[in-house]
Amino acid sequence: MTRLKLGPLADDKPVKLTVELPASVHRNLLAYAEALAHETGQTVADPAKLIAPMIAHFMAGDRAFMRARQVPERSASGGT
């Protein structure tokens, strides 16, 4: 079996967001939590805790986003 892209979850202070997921995405999230628990031996009590590391991993792998983040912001006064 290939390795999952997420590893053990970091314990960090959360920011609360409320989102709606399609039922199919929620089912896949539950299945991913089960697969991760099987692979790492770390029980995922709340599969919603997987969402943040998944988004972070997605953004870190988005080359266009990372390039855009590296471009210094120009000041509103036209660079002065």
Secondary structure, 3 states (H helix, E strand, C coil): CCCCCCCCCCCCCCCCCCCCCCHHHHHHHHHHHHHHHHHHCCCCCCHHHHHHHHHHHHHHCCHHHHHHHHCCCCCCCCCC
